[in-house]
């Protein structure tokens, strides 16, 4: 299943020509680096995590999540907008499914009643936290609404909103606006409640990806390359300029607009580099594209393997915080074929028997919901 919010475009939503390999390869690269980061963070010993070189690379690894969000938005920007009413409803339904999966991954128990009555404050905080799937789904639902509200002018509105989110982030984080809000709503504003990807500023990366898909995805290659390079360098330069007046006032590696702008610029340049690699048919591009086409599956599966969920403990839980760099790297190498095989199986099933695959997903979802509500404890 394609991440987010696309899952898998139907014929009515596809661009006229099949999307190019570089798009999925870029998404796959972001997913792969994300998996690498989660494996290392989960399995390395505290001493290894404190190693100077690892701390240093973490500063740059912080762009992985924005890249993941940006890549999800890029595909959503490819279809000509606004979509038809039927296609919009289909997209909205899929986005709500993605939102539900995001909360499913945070469930403390496989029972609604036990979750309501028996969850600890820490478990409730984890359940309500705004994670990658939540911010992707809600932001792209907003894009759908914008497309219907203002029609072909939606890119201007989305760009203005993305810039506003980036610029407002330091103030929102410092003001503590989430205090006093309902427990399910406050995590969307800032990181105080434990959210890793609050709307401020992370929705801006989804919006920027959607804008990039709309403006670059259909452009002739030469023009696309020139635009991606020019926009990327301009954003990096803008971030560098903004960083000067904010120095000492806003944490550069946190909510700073300067870092957000430089991240976006770097992602556009990386997208250009991935397209060059795809055009040259470099080894590994096809594997990245497969991961990128099924990023939701890759996302959910690797999180279960590392952290477990309501269906059981994590298969790798015994090694959490126990391995050195060589051991964690070996686990990562062993994990990749499993993720690739799962992506290939689901991708093949969808294309050979799309209706049966969709039915299987519906049956699994309905069965879980019934058990979740019916189970007393």
Residue, then its C-alpha position, 0 to 999 in steps of 0.5 A: x500500500x502506497x504511503x500516504x495519502x495516495x495509498x494507490x491512485x485509481x485510474x481517475x486520479x492518476x496523471x495521464x502518464x504513469x508517474x516516473x521512477x524517480x518519484x517513488x525512488x525518492x520516497x523509498x530513500x526517505x523510508x529507508x533512511x527513516x528505518x535506519x534511524x529507527x533501528x539505530x535509536x531502538x537497538x543501540x546501547x546508551x553509550x553508542x547513542x552518546x558517541x560524538x559522531x553519532x550525535x553529530x549525524x543526528x543533526x542531519x538525520x533530523x531531515x529524514x522525517x521532513x523528507x518523508x512528509x515532503x515525499x508523501x505530499x509530492x505524489x498527492x500534488x501530481x493529479x490535476x486539481x481540483x479532483x472530481x467529487x467522486x475522486x475527492x471522496x475516494x481520496x478523503x476516505x483513504x486519508x481517514x484510513x491513514x489517520x486511523x492507522x496512525x492512531x492504531x499504532x499508538x493504541x495501548x490495548x486492543x480494547x476500547x473499554x480498557x483503553x478508556x478506563x485502564x490507560x495510564x496518563x503516559x499511555x494516553x499521551x502516547x495515544x494522542x500524540x501527533x505522529x507522521x501519519x496524523x500530520x500527513x492525513x490532516x494536512x492533505x485533507x486540508x489541501x483537498x478542502x483548499x482545492x475545492x474552495x479556491x480551485x486553481x488558485x490553491x497553490x498560492x493559498x497552500x504556499x502562503x499557509x506553509x510559510x505562515x506555519x514555518x514563521x509561526x512555529x517559534x511563537x507557537x512552541x514558546x507560547x504553550x497554546x496547547x495548554x487548556x485544550x482537549x487532550x486529543x487536540x493539544x498535541x497537534x500544536x507543539x512538541x510539549x505533549x510528546x508529539x514528534x510531528x506537530x502541525x507547527x512546522x511539519x504540516x509545512x513540509x507536506x504542503x511544500x511537497x504537494x506544491x512541488x508535485x503540482x509544479x514540478x511533477x508534470x514539467x518537461x525534464x529540463x525545466x523541472x531540473x532547472x526549477x528544482x535546482x533554483x528553488x532549492x538554492x533559493x530556499x537554502x539562501x533564504x534560510x541562511x539569511x533568516x538564521x542571522x537575526x534569529x541567532x541566539x533567540x530561536x533554537x536552530x535545530x528545533x523550531x527555527x524557520x531558518x532550519x525549516x527553509x534550509x531543509x526544504x531547499x536541501x530536499x529539492x536538491x536531493x530530489x534532483x539527485x535521485x532523478x539523475x540516479x534514476x535516469x542513469x538506472x543506477x543499481x538499487x533504484x528499482x528497490x528504492x522505488x518498490x519501497x517508495x510505492x509501498x511506504x505505508x506497509x514499510x512504515x507499519x511493518x518496521x515499527x511493529x518489528x521494532x516496537x510491537x503493538x496491540x497484537x504482541x511484543x516486538x520481535x526485536x524487543x530483546x535487543x532494544x538498547x543492547x547492541x553496538x554499531x556492528x550488531x545494529x547494522x547487521x539487524x538493519x541489513x537483515x531487515x531490508x530483504x524482509x521489507x522488500x519482500x513484503x512490499x513486493x508481495x503486497x504490490x503484486x497482489x494489488x496489481x493482479x487482484x486489486x478488488x480482492x486485495x481491497x476486500x481483504x483490507x476491508x475485512x481486516x479493518x472491520x474485524x479489528x474494529x468489531x473486536x476492539x469495540x466488543x472486547x470487554x477487557 
